[in-house]
Amino acid sequence: MSRPILWMVAAPFLYWCSAAPAGTGDAAVGEDLANRYCIACHGPGGSGSGPVPPLAGMPAEALVRTMQLIRSGDRESATMGQLSATMTDQQFVDLGAYFSNLDPVVDALEAQRLHHVSARVCQWCHEDVYEQWSGSMHARSTALSDPIHELMYRQEVGDPRAENQVHQRAQTYPVCLQCHAPNAAQDGVTKLDAMAAYAEGVNCVACHRISGYKGVRREGGGLRLGLLAYETSSVLQGPKGYPFDQVRTPDSPHTGNPHIDKLDAFGQRVSASLPLEASPRILRTSELCLGCHHLRPNPQGVPLCATGDEFEASGAQVTCQSCHMPVVNGIAHHGMGGGHDNAMLARAVLLTVDLEPTLDGVRAHVVLQNKLPHKMPTGAPFRNVQIQVTALDDKGRILWQNYQQHAQKEAPEAYLFYQLADDQGQPAMPPEATQVGIDTRLDPHERRTISYDLPFRPAFVRAEMFYNLVFEGMKPRVLELTDDEELLQPRRMAFYETRYRP
């Protein structure tokens, strides 16, 4: 089927006119402009999208003159007219320098690959959502951005900026990329800085092209993790869609929406550049998350994380999104907070202290109630929580604490963690573990009481919960990969203080 090619249609008219001198263009500036203004309709790299023509390989003079004609109104285009009205001749020249240096596209439909679309394409229309996502761990999921993951990745695989890397033990494509860099995994690439859509980790299209969930457990045994657990589409998926008859007209509430068909200046229907289908059965259920967050065993089959199993065992009917993507101003928040989010941590556990008089002092009952439908902490096996209990006099001076340095040795009852072990039951790193050693984490919805007998009567007893992303012994190694010391600081996730009233 023939499709309109912008520069070919314009060419005869351009030769009749005296083209304005283009001057010198900056291709790097042009690329930034293209990513901001052109990519949503004309595709990444000007590759074209459906009937929207490609710009890659278009002569610089032709592009500049075409944009000038559209800006002046001598050539009609509702979309491009609005866009070009805000742009300068130099910006046209820079765009021309960028697109003219690209290889021409033979088949725009074939060139458009959804999992190559950068999150910057979505930013143009979804700026608030983009900002939320940019601060999320989804945006920092790769070894290029997360030093904790980078430590493990370099130990198990190698350099995230190198191609043809394999898992050192299995000698296969790194399974971790199926979750942490699914767009790269789609192409079997390990050089994560080769393309923005790879480096962005779990970006917009990584989730919004998921159309179904196959489950992480294969029939007859075996696992399919991350991207392999999903069915994916070449069309964007959304929690709701658009009526078919909504087209681009001046009075349409969806004017300029790249996800729906539109009418051009001549009344001809133009297919959406990034079509979107309604897919609430996946995007509005926990299945959207479970391919990556259900479980991850090590090569010996020992579960490193099993949030999905924990969630299913709890019997909860809520979805992951109800907590991790709360609706704010009518929009699901895409910060997707978890263990890195202080506000999310603050809601996780209800912490209280009850004081019971004894013959010569008080008994302090520290009550922990897990409000989550999975364990606390969950996810990566090196996350841990310490509960610090402090007795104070009426001037705020410390009379007693359940530990001074670290709860694991001094107050193990106040240390929530998941420890993996070797055949002898000794602590082992995740790749080498052959069994679960110690698991003192709070079960889903568990209520637990830790009691301390104090041989005196304090004025106050305070309880605090501190969340750590990694074990203490890992921190120096992680800090070799980042200068962000705050990343590894204990996060106070809960606080409660009660006065002793005889």
N, C-alpha and C positions, 0 to 999 in steps of 0.2 A: 504494500500500500504506500503510495507516495505521501510524503509529509512536507509541509512548508519549511523551507530553509531560509532564515531571515536574511542572511547576507546575499544569497543567490537571488531572491526576489527583488532585493533593493539594488542589485548591481547595475541593471540597465539605467535606472534613474540616476545612479551615482555618476555614471560616466557622462551623462548629459550635463551634469552640474560641475562647477569648478570646486573640487574638494578643498576645504580649509586646510592650511598647513597643520600637520599633526604635532610638530615639535618633537621633543624627546620625552618618552614615557618611562616611568619607573615600574617594571613588571612586578616587583615585590609589593608596591603600593596598590597596583592593580589587582593582585591576588587577594589582598585584604578587602578591597572594595567588592570584588566578585563574591567573596564569602559572605559579605554583609548584605549585598543587594541582589545578586543574580542567581545564587545557587539554589534558592528555594524553588524557582521555576525552571531554570535552565540546567539544573543538575550539577553535581560536583565536577569541578574542572571544566564546566561548560559543555558537559557531555550530552546535554539534551535530556528530555524526560517526556516520553510519549510523543504527542504531536508538538510539544514545545521544542523549537529547533535548537541544535547545538550551536555554541559559540566558539568552541575550540577550533583553532586554525583560521578563523575569520581574519581577513586582512585588516591591519590596524586602521588604515585610512577609511575603509568601508564602515567599520564599527563607529569611528568618531563621527563621520558624516551622517550615518543613520541616526545616532543619538541626537545630533544637532537638529535634524529634521523633525524628530519626534518632539524634542523640547520646544521647537518653534511652532508646532502644530501643523506644519506642512505635511506631516505624515501622522495619521490618526492611530492612537493606541491609548486606551484608557489607563491600563496598568503602567506602561512605560512613560506615558505622558506625565502622570503624577510623580513617578520616580525621577525622571530626567529633569523635571522643573527645579529640583533641589540641588542639582549637580553642576559642576563647572566644566569648562572645556578641558582643563588639565586632568580632571578625573576621567573624562572620556579617553584622553590620550593614554593615561596610565592603564585603563582597562584594555585598550587596544594593544598596548605593549604586552600585557599578560596573555590575553587570549590568542594573539597572533603567534606567540611562541609555542603554543600547544599543538600537538599532533591533531589533525582533523579527525572527526569522528565519522566512521563509515555507517554505523548502525547505532543510533542514539539509544534505542531500546535495549540493545545488548550491553551497551556501555554502562547503563544505569544499574548499579548494584546497591541494593538498599543498605546492606551492612557496611558499606563504605561511606555512608552519609555521616558527616561530623555533627556533633551536637551544636556547633555554631550555626548550622543551617536552621535549627529549630529556635535558636536564640532570637532571631529577627522578630518572630511573632509571639514567642513564649518567654519573654525576658525574665519575668519573675520566677517561673519554673526553672529556667536555665540557671539563675543565680542560686536557687535552692539546691539544685542538683550539683552545681559546681563546688559547693561546700560539703557534699556528702562523701561517704566512703565508696559509693558506687563510682564517683568520678575519680577517686584515688585508689581504685582497687588493684592496679597493676604494680609490679615491682619497680616501675619507673617513679611511682608517686608515694607508695606506702613503705617506709623503711622496715617495718615489722615483717611484711610479706617479702620484701626484698631479701632480708636475712635468710628466710627459709628457702626462697627461690634460688638464690645463689648457691646455697648449700646442696640443694637437691637437683638443680638444673644447670644454672650457669648465668651468663650475661644476658639480661633482658633486651639488650641492644644488638645482639648478635643473631644471625640467621642459622637455621639448621641445628638448633639446640635440642637435646633429648633428655628425658629423665635419666639420670645417671645409673640408677639401679635397673629400671625396666627397659632402658634403651628404646623407649617409644616417645611419641609426641607428648609433651608435658600435660597431664590431665588437669593440672591446676589452671591452665589457661582457658579451659572450657567454662570456668566460672569467672575468673579474674580478668580475662581479655577475650570474650566470646567472639568478637568480630575478627580478631586475629585467628582464633581457633577455626572459624568457618573456612579460612583460606589455608590453614596449616602453617601459618607464619609464626616465627618466634621473635623476629626483630620488631619489637613493639613500638619503636619510634619511626617505623617506615611510613605510617599513615596516621592522621589525626584520629580516625575512628578506632584504630588499634590502641593508641596511647590513652584514649579517653576511658578505657576499661568498660564498665557497664554503663554505656551512654544511652541516649534516648532510644535509638533503633534497636539496641540490644534487648530491651524489654518490649518495645512496641512493635516488634515483628513476630513475637511469640503468638502462635495461633492455637496451640494445643499442648497437653502435657501427657507424656507417655509413662511417667513414673521413673524412679531411679533404679528400681529392681526389675531385672529382666525375668521373664518367665523361664524357669529351668535353671535359674542362678545367674550370677554376674550382675554388674552394675552399669548403668549409663548415667554419668554425672554431668551437671552443668548443661551446656548447650545440647548435648546428646540426649537429654531427657525430654526435650521439647520438640514439637512440630513448629516450623517457622514458615512465614509467608513472604512473598515478594511485595506484598501490600501492607502498609502500616495498619496496625491493630489499635483500636481505641476502646475505652469503656462505654462509649456510645457513638453513634454515627450521625449522618446528616440525611434528611429527606432527599430523594433523587432529584427533585425539581428545584432545589436551591441552586441558582446559578449566579454568576457575577453580573449584577446590574447595579446602576447607581444607587438604587434604594434598597439593595439587599443588605441584611445585617451581617452577611458573611463576605462582603466585598474584599477581594484580595486573598481569600482563604485558599492556600495551595492544596488543601485536602479535598476540595469538591470541584466538580465541573463548573465551567464558567462560559460566558459568551464574550467573544472578541468584539472589536469595534464594528464589525460587519454583521453581528448577530449570529455568527457561527459558534457552535458549541466547541469548546476546547477542553479536552480531558484534564483532570487534575494532575499537576506535576508530581505530587506526592499523595496519591490516593489513599484513603483511609476507610477501613471497614469497622463496623461495630463488632466487638468481641468481648462482651461482658462476662461470658462463661469462663474466660481465662483471666482477664484483667481485673475482675472484681472478686476473685477468689484467691485463696492461699496457694493454689497450684502454680500461680505465676512465680512464686518465690521458692517453691520446694525443690525445683531442679538443682538449685545451688545451695539451698539452706536446709535440705532434709538431712543428709548425713555425708560424712567423708571418712572412710576407713583408711588405715595405712596399708602397705603391701601385705602385712600379716593378717589383715582383716580386723584389726583393733579399731574401734570407732574413735576418731579424733574429735569429731563433733557429730552430734545426732539431734539437732534441734527439731527436725521434723518428727522423728520418733517420739521425742519428749512431748511435742505438741499433740500428736495423735493419742498418746497415752493419757493425756490430761482430760480428754473428752470435751475440750472447749469447742464452742461453735463460732467464736469470733474469727475474723480473718486476720492475717498478718498486717494487712493494710490499715485495719481499724486502729492499731497502735502506732505502727511505723510510718503511716502516711495519713495523719489526721487531717480532716477537712478544715481549712482555714479560708475564710471569705469565699466559701463555695468551691474551692479548688483543693484537691488532694495535695498535701505538702510533699514535695519531692526531695526534701533533705534526708528522708528515710533514716531517721536517727536510730542509733543502737548503742553499743558500748562506748563509742566516742562522743556521745551526746549527753551532756550533763543533765539536761531537762528530762531526757528519757530515763536516765538512771535514777533520777529523783522520784520517779513514779513507780519504780520497780518493786520496792519492798516497803511494807509498813513496819516501822521500827518504834517500839515503845518500851518503857521501863516501869516495872511495878516494884515497890519497896515493901517488904514484910519485916516487922520488928522481930528480933530474936532476943534471947536472954541478955546477951552482952553486946548486941550490935544490930545489924540489919541483914536481910537476905535480899539481894538485888536480882530480880527476874528480868532478863533482857528478852523481849519477845520479837521474833522475826516472822513476818507473814509475807510470803512470796505472792505478789499480785499478778504474776505472769503465768501464761499457759505453757511455759517451758521452764527448764531449770534456770537457776540464777547462781553464778553466771553460766552462760551457754556459749556455743560457738567455739572459737579457737581454744584449744586445750590449755593454753598458758594464761588465760584470764583468771583472776582470783580476787577475793574480797576478804578484807580484815575488819573485824569488829572490835573497835577500841572502847573499853569501858573505863570511866574515870570517876573517882570519888573526890569531891571538893569540900572545903570548909566554907564558912559564910563570907569569907573574903576572896573566894575564888582560887585559893591555893590548893595544889594537888596533894591529896592525902594518900592516894593509891591508884594504880592502874593495872589492868589485867596483863599487859605486856609493855616492855620498854622499847624493844627494837623491832621484833617481828613476831607475829602471832603464831606462825607455823611451829616454832620451837617452844615459845614461852606460854602460849595459850591455844593449843591446837583445836580446842572446841570452838574458838572464835575465828577459824580460818576456813573459808569456803573455797575449795579448789578441786581440780580433777587431775590426778597424778597417774601417769602411765608407767608400766613396769616391764622388766625383762623376765626371763624364765625363772630367775632366782627371787623375784619379787622386789628387786632394787629399782629405784627410779630410772627411767629411760627416756630418751628423746623420742618424739613422735615417730620418726621413720623406723627406729629400731625396736619399739615396744612390741611385746608379744601378748600382753594382757593389761587389763585395767588394774591399777594398784589401789589407790585411795580415791573415793569420790564423796566429798563432804558437802557438795553443793545443795542448795535448797531445791527440793522437788517442786514441780508445778503446783501452785496454790498451797504449798506446805506451810504450816504454822509450827515454829520451833522455839523452844525456850531454853536459854542459857542462864544458869543461876550461879551467883557468887555469894559466899558468906563473908561479910565484913565484920571484924571484931571491934567495931566502933560505929558511931552514928554520925554520918556525914551530913552536911547541910544540903548537898545536891549530889545526884548521880547522873552522869552524862553517858550516852551511848552514841557512837558514830560508826558509820560504815564507809570504808575506803575501797574503791574499785581500782584495780590495776590491770592494764592491758597485757602485761607480760610478767613473768617471774623476775624476781630481783636479779638472779644470775644472768638473765638475758639482756638486761638493760645496758651494760657497757658495750655489748656487741651491736645492739641496735643503734646506740649513739655514735658508733663509728660510721654510720650511714646517713646521719642527719644531725643538724645543729639545733633541732627543735626539742629542747630539753623539757618543755612543758608537756609534750606528747606522753612522756612516761611518768609524769608526776601522779601520785595517788589522787583520785577524784573522790571528794566526799559526796557520797550519793544519798546518805540519810543521816539525820541528826535528831536526837530527842534528849531532853534534860528534865528531870523531875526533882522537886524539893522534898526532903524528908520532913514529914509532919507527924510528930509523935501523937 
